[in-house]
Amino acid sequence: MKTKQKANEKEFDTVKTFRAIKEKISKDIAGMTLPQIQAYLREKENRLSK
């Protein structure tokens, strides 16, 4: 009989992962102007779509 995995033993924690991603982006764009932020986001989008 399989045992259920406990909630605190997750293989992948979505909230933790997305929080880390958001923190990285915030650090990367800190101090940038709006056009610089837009260029940053376009570059990231282009890299993801390839």
Secondary structure, 3 states (H helix, E strand, C coil): CCCCCCHHHCCCCHHHHHHHHHHHHHHHHCCCCHHHHHHHHHHHHHHHHC
